[in-house]
Amino acid sequence: MSKTESGVFSDEHKRLIVGRAQTLLERIDAGDSLEPSGLSEDENEEIFEEWEELFPSEEAFERRLEREGITKAECEDAIASDKLAEDEPLPEWIEQVENLAAWILAGDPDDYRAPSTAADEPDSGDTDERPFPELSAAVGAYTRTRLADERVGKILSETAIEEMTSWFQIRFEERFIRILFVEFKTFTAAHDEDRAFADADDFEELPTEYYERFIEYLFTGGFVDLCQEYPMFARLVAVQIQQWVAHLEEFCERLEADRERLRERFSDGHSLGPVTDLKPLADDTHGDGRAIMRVEFDSGVTVVYKPRSVDAGETFYRVLDRIEDHLPLPDFKRPNYLCRDGYGWMEWIESAECPDESAVERYYKRAGSLLCIGYFLEFTDCQFENLIVSGEYPVLVDAETILHPYIIPDRKPTATGTSAVTDDSVLLTLLLPYSIENLASEDAPGDMPSRISGFSVASDPTDLEGVEYSVIKWPNTDVMSVERETASADRSENIPKVDSTDHPPEEYIDEIVDGFETTYETVLELRDDGRLSDEIGMPNAFETIENRLVYRPTMRYTAVIKSLSSRKNLHNGANFGATIDALSVPLCTEQVSKPRPWHLYEAERAAIKRLDPPRITSQPDATEIQRNGENLGVKVDASGMDRSRKRIEAATRADMRKQIEFIRGCFGKSPDPTRRDSVVSVTEAAQANDDQLLTEATDLFEQTKDAAFEATSGVYHWGSIAPKNETERLTVRPANESLYSGRIGIALFGAALYRVTDEQRYREFVLDTIDPIYDAITSKTGTATLYNHGACSGIGSVAYGLSTISDLLSDESVLENSVRLVENFPDEQYQDDTMYDVAAGSAGTILGTLKLYERTGDGELLSAAEKCGDHLLESRVETEGNVRTWKSFDDSPPLTGYAHGASGIAYALIRLADVTGTEAYADAALEALEYESETYSEAAGNWPDLRSWTNNDFLDQWCYGRSGIGLARLGMSEYVTDDRVTRGIERAVDGMPAGEIDELDHLCCGEAGRAEFLLEVERRLGKRRGEARAAIGTVLERKRRNGTYRTTAHTRQIPNPTFFHGVSGIGYTLLRILEPDALPSVLLWE
């Protein structure tokens, strides 16, 4: 058979391959051009159900169907239509597949066989040998024949063509290894089941008998079978061949057209010579399989070819060149560019070490300056792949995301609360390493920004969680196996080194800040005298360039594309299309608000269908977006130019200080090292009067509201900075549903203001704030808050919050669907809890569900509380003193205290015993108090903090120590009379010194929490009268003198709106002091 012979497939088979290679939505659009082939109804139904399961609710799926204008029945019919109709012409790609199959049938695998090394390495199975190289080499050889050899051969050396062919083969193997492996194992098992599942350790020399027979099978009809079994594989192979050929031929045409210009620009007019090496620089491609490539000429000149416009980079360095004349900082390195129409060439930037320590210092000053300019120019996605350390120069080698088009956070499929912090800060550049907490999104793991930031913190590889690939162990032997491994990022070129030793940025924070601050001051000066825009070109110089919109993190696209290579997806195009359609889910929920960018999603889908990450473009001064030069009919909410101008116009030294807090926090430093707050004693400050308390609470409400991003729907979204003592580096917390750091806590503050003032605006704010919680409660997928225990951060906090808000607003509708909180709570969570405590354990769930039970009387709520109580009874440990309590951490003894220790758990059980009448709960609570009593220090007048990882012997906070323990016992005293309770109250009240306030102000660990204890002592015991108000008055005076409250985030400029660590909790405490009988004690979950 000749290598160009066709006729491999019958017409029937070709129509089946073509039909089954149609994606889900292609089948929906196909109409009568497709017809059913008789595939089993069960398989069709399974495809439909898997598609439906992607959506969190039935309503969301109905929206998806409505978008396509079809019913469920029509959709099911479309899935069943998997054969191209007889009167329809066959597409060109099936001819490509047939020619390839004929080539392989005519080939001899021995012609493509490479020496095997896997059999010599039986211990680990790790080898550089590629799997199934005979097949990929045969496909690669066929693909080379598609090139216009005469023209390409004159331009590229044989080595360069081989390099590109090898790249093609590697991508073929990576994309289709999963089906090849499964088919090989199935083939082996059919002949010798024991061999198929044998272990490599069973053999002295690894056998290859069945592997060789399988390869022979592929070359004698097995490849044809593969195309029929996996129609999407056949289609994608044809696409990959077409893309590779078109890309290489286009490159050669452009190289020849530009050779003279390249010679003048990059070789000082000297001859370049032929291309001797050609190497793609990234795994992903854009623009229909086009790759950025390193091009090396025989003359030694090396350039980078980019199959897209490089005008943005050339303009960026031109602007940088102008502004550096005004900066008292070292000059930048400016790469050379050759800009062409729709593509371009760039000087190759070599990674290099710094010669000495002083060069490292200069590097980081430049880095700080670069960060500042990026901030003002809305320069996003400056991650590790786009920045090279070239000696003492940080060089950004990709500027396509400069003046990034702006889409408001609630129109993006990412955590909206995160955007509330990042979109208007230096974090937007992705030059800085930071983390995101509570990320309930598939877009990227929460620590991804710290792993891929442009300014890397280490040179060692880092795992890219969520991005996996298949690794073959003992390849090309009978016992080869497959493992899934996490992809990693090579950061070796993103950190300065001297003599191969890393010099991480946290050691040069002063230089980074100096570079940033100096550049910011220069921008202010140039702006104020009118030269920034006219002379420097910030941002006017960029008006006509092309830039790129990054709608989702690239990692999300990568993960979807990798998932498309599964057997299921390659077997049936309907599955393939449904997997891509997971990207549409946010557009069918309330996560993405109107007008939803459906045409943008359709452009994403069109690119990913061809295994390309989408490249969506715009212009800095425009709001329209395009793909491949065609307008998508979607507008962004603001142009990058408009955002940049407004940022420059609004720039102040206060904003500069705020951005420096972000910078320092990202490298684990105190956000404001110069902070030296005034010390204010209680005796110095007058007691706060009612007007002061209400005025300050109202001001704090406005600060809380201003810290939010208000969606077009009226819903508010917040982000905050996690307490510094809880994180290694700056961590953004998108507001979840919780009381601790989420919207329930903020809503409680608003509800309290409504109760005190009766102003309708506060009521409206509360209802808008809690609205997303109902979506979370009714969603099939739920959220981390609703699937975990706790009265601060878990389900208990939401149950309590909704109940209390309903009380404060006198609105029963707030409780709608609230019982579903426990209906949807996973049963295994009751037994899996190992924290046990109030903050994040079963005790907290008891407190929250009891409050909701008291409001609704629903028996499921009480049952949930009892399950938690029973779990606590079963989970006690016996101490050296022969009493039982709870141990939450392996490396610490059982803890004391309210939030995480015995007092809080005991309080919850006492409350549960009161409702149920089950004495065992109360007995367990009182026994735990015995343990806590044994730890009491008469000398300190306090209970110790027993956490192994802290340096604090004794604390006096709500969470740990005297104030919280005293408050918990005050709460217990309402339900039991026992010396263990009474004595603890006496110790806490008598031990708390008068006239002292905590160094922090917030509710969890600061004076607001202590004031809550003093207030309850005054109300319940008639003791320590006026001290709570005096303490709060002192806090207000300290804030007046210093300008801000003191919290564990240690920031002055970055607001924290949260309840336990931020200003909404402080505001609630002010209102409690003002109206203690009108507002419940949240810290007692009243």
Buried (B, 14 or more C-beta within 10 A) or exposed (E): EEBEBEEBBEEEBBBBBBBBBBBBBBBBBBEEBBBEBEBEEEBBEBBBEBBBEBBBBEEBBBBBBEBBEBEEEEBBBBBBBBBBBEEBEBBEBBEBBBBBBBBBBBBEBEEBBEEBEBBEBBEEBEBEBBBBBBBBBBBBBBBBEBBEEEEBBEBBBEEBBBBBBBBBBBBBBBBBBBBBBBBBBEBBBEEBEEBBEBEBEEBEEBBBEBBBBBBBBBBEEBBBEBBBBBBBBBBBBBBBBBBBBBBBBEBBBBBEEBBEEBBEBBBEEEEBBEBBBBBBBEBBBBBBBBBBBBBBBEBEBBBBBBBBBBBBBBBBBBBBEBBBEBBEBBEBBBBEBBBBEBBBBBBBBEEBBBEEEEBBBBBBBBBBBBBBBBBBBBBBBBBBBBBBBBBBBBBBBBBBBBBBBBBBBBBBBBBBBBBBBBBBBBBBBBBBBBBBBBBBBBBBBBBBBBBBBBBBBEBEEBBBBBBBBBBBBBBBBBBBBBEEEEBEBEBBBBBBBBEEEBBBBBEBBBBBBBBBBBBBBBBBEBBEEEBBBEBBBBBBBBBEBBBBBBBBBBBBBBBBBBBBBBBBBBBBBBBBBBBBBBBBBBBBBBBBBEEBBBBBBBBBBBBBBBBBBBBBBBBBBBBBBBBEEEEBEBBBBBBBBBBBBEBBEEBEEEBBBBBBBBBBBBBBBEBBEEBEBEEBEBEEBEBBEEEBBBBBBBEBBEBBBEBBBBBEEEBBBBBBBBBBEEBEBBBBBBBBBBBBBBBBBBBBBBBBBBBBBEEEEBBEBBBBBBBBBBBBBBBEBBBBBBBBBBBBBBBBBBBBBBBBBBBBBEBEEBBBEBBBBBEBBEEEBBEEBBBBBBBBBBBBBBBBBBBBBEBBEBEBBBEBBBBBBBBBBEBBEEBEEEBBBBBBBEEBBBBBBBBBBBBBBBBBBBBBBBBBEBEEBBBBBBBBBBBBBEBBEEEBBBBBBBBEEEEEEBBBBBBBBBBBBBBBBBBBBEBBEBEBBBBBBBBBBEBBEEEEBBEBBBBBBBBBBBBBBBBBBBBEBEEBEEBBBBBBBBBBBBBEEBEBBBBBBBBBBBBBBBBBBBBBBBBBBBBBBBBBEEBBBBBBBB
